[in-house]
Amino acid sequence: MKTYSVKQIAELLKTNPETIRRWIRDNKLHAVQESKKGGNIITEDELRRFLQESPKYLERIPTSKGAELAMLPAMVSVMPVFPLAAGAVLSTLLAVSKGKKGAEQAEIRLSAKEIRKMLHDKIEETQEAIQYKQELILQTKAEIEALSEQMEQYEYLLANEETWSDAIEKEHTNRRR
């Protein structure tokens, strides 16, 4: 599994290394510190998780760097896929390298079959995520209904205070005897 240093992530996300360290201290980004001298190490999976929770930083990753593009195909699920953005998604499946004279040229790292399988997998993952979210919505609606019923009971008791206040008064009177 690929790992990154604080400095590498700061460069990748075009931010200050201290910002990355703050994310680590605030538990927004999880890191392992093998030694004080070695600094914090962040796994590729952890970086993906962070980018899923903070997609605004994904936009900062340059698409012209081959090393970073190697990890982006797995991040496609983070990016919304609209017909107009299809080219952008496919560009994340390409690696860009420098030619002899410094010109950038795309080099396909995945076959059409691999891309097709990846896209089918992403569709399946997205369908599962949608189903999960729909189940959460149904659960939340049921919880809202239960809370609404509970609130109605409280409102009824408040509106009919004489009923329960008389009962409480009788109970106090019986206890005093």
C-alpha positions in Angstrom: 0.0 0.0 0.0 1.3 3.4 -0.9 2.0 5.9 1.9 2.5 9.6 1.9 4.4 12.0 4.2 2.9 15.2 5.5 5.0 17.2 3.0 3.8 15.0 0.0 0.2 15.5 0.9 0.7 19.2 1.5 2.2 19.5 -2.0 -0.5 17.3 -3.6 -3.3 19.4 -2.0 -1.5 22.7 -2.4 -1.6 23.6 1.2 0.8 24.2 4.1 2.3 21.1 5.8 1.2 22.6 9.2 -2.4 22.4 7.9 -1.9 18.7 7.3 -0.5 18.3 10.8 -3.4 20.2 12.3 -5.8 17.8 10.5 -3.9 15.0 12.0 -4.1 16.5 15.5 -7.8 17.2 15.1 -8.3 13.6 13.9 -9.6 14.7 10.6 -6.8 12.8 8.9 -5.4 9.7 10.6 -1.6 9.1 10.5 0.9 6.7 11.9 4.1 8.1 13.4 6.7 5.4 13.2 9.3 7.6 14.9 9.7 11.3 15.9 12.4 11.7 13.3 10.4 9.9 10.6 7.3 12.1 10.9 3.7 11.1 10.2 2.8 8.6 7.5 -0.6 8.6 5.9 -1.9 5.6 3.9 -3.5 6.0 0.5 -6.7 4.5 1.9 -6.7 7.1 4.6 -6.1 9.9 2.1 -9.0 8.6 0.0 -11.3 8.6 3.1 -10.3 12.1 3.9 -10.9 13.3 0.4 -14.4 11.6 0.4 -15.2 13.6 3.6 -13.6 16.8 2.3 -14.2 16.7 -1.5 -13.2 20.4 -2.0 -9.5 19.3 -1.6 -9.9 16.7 -4.4 -10.2 19.6 -6.8 -6.7 20.8 -5.8 -5.0 17.7 -7.1 -3.4 18.5 -10.4 -4.4 16.2 -13.2 -1.0 16.7 -14.9 1.1 14.8 -12.4 1.5 11.1 -13.2 2.3 10.0 -9.6 -0.9 11.5 -8.3 -3.0 10.2 -11.2 -2.0 6.7 -10.3 -4.1 6.9 -7.2 -7.0 8.8 -8.6 -8.9 6.0 -10.3 -9.9 4.7 -6.9 -11.1 8.2 -6.1 -13.5 8.4 -9.0 -16.3 7.5 -6.6 -15.7 10.9 -4.8 -16.3 12.9 -7.9 -19.8 13.4 -9.3 -20.1 11.9 -12.7 -22.2 13.9 -15.1 -22.2 13.5 -18.9 -20.2 16.7 -19.3 -17.7 15.5 -16.7 -17.1 12.1 -18.4 -13.9 13.4 -20.0 -12.6 14.5 -16.6 -13.4 11.1 -15.1 -11.7 9.3 -17.9 -8.7 11.7 -17.6 -8.2 10.4 -14.0 -7.8 7.0 -15.5 -4.8 8.2 -17.5 -1.2 8.7 -16.4 0.6 11.8 -17.7 4.3 11.7 -18.2 6.9 14.2 -19.5 8.1 13.6 -23.1 11.7 14.1 -24.2 11.3 17.8 -24.6 9.2 18.3 -21.5 5.8 18.1 -23.3 3.1 16.3 -21.5 1.7 13.2 -23.1 -0.9 10.9 -21.8 -0.1 7.2 -21.4 -3.0 4.8 -20.9 -2.4 2.7 -17.9 -5.6 0.7 -18.0 -7.2 -1.3 -20.8 -10.8 -0.6 -22.0 -11.8 -3.9 -20.3 -10.3 -2.7 -17.0 -12.0 0.7 -17.3 -15.3 -1.0 -18.1 -15.0 -3.2 -15.1 -14.0 -0.3 -12.9 -17.0 1.7 -14.1 -19.4 -1.3 -13.5 -17.9 -1.7 -10.0 -18.5 2.1 -9.3 -22.1 1.8 -10.6 -22.6 -1.1 -8.2 -21.0 0.8 -5.3 -23.1 3.8 -6.0 -26.3 1.8 -6.2 -25.5 0.2 -2.8 -24.8 3.7 -1.4 -28.1 5.0 -2.7 -30.0 2.0 -1.3 -28.2 2.5 2.1 -29.2 6.2 2.1 -32.8 5.4 1.1 -32.9 3.0 4.1 -31.6 5.8 6.3 -34.2 8.1 5.0 -37.0 5.6 5.8 -35.5 5.0 9.3 -35.3 8.8 9.9 -38.9 9.3 8.7 -40.0 6.6 11.2 -38.0 8.3 14.0 -39.6 11.6 13.1 -43.1 10.1 13.2 -42.4 8.5 16.6 -41.0 11.8 17.9 -44.0 13.7 16.5 -46.4 11.3 18.3 -44.5 11.8 21.5 -44.6 15.6 21.1 -48.4 15.4 20.5 -48.7 13.4 23.8 -46.8 16.1 25.6 -48.9 18.8 24.1 -52.1 17.0 25.1 -50.8 16.7 28.6 -49.9 20.3 28.7 -53.4 21.3 27.3 -55.1 19.1 29.8 -53.1 20.0 32.9 -56.1 19.8 35.2 -56.3 16.0 34.5 -52.8 15.1 35.6 -52.4 17.9 38.2 -55.5 16.6 40.1 -54.1 13.1 40.0 -50.8 14.3 41.4 -52.5 16.3 44.1 -54.6 13.2 45.1 -51.4 11.1 45.2 -49.7 13.6 47.5 -52.8 13.7 49.8 -52.8 9.9 50.0 -49.2 9.8 50.9 -49.6 12.3 53.7 -52.3 10.2 55.4 
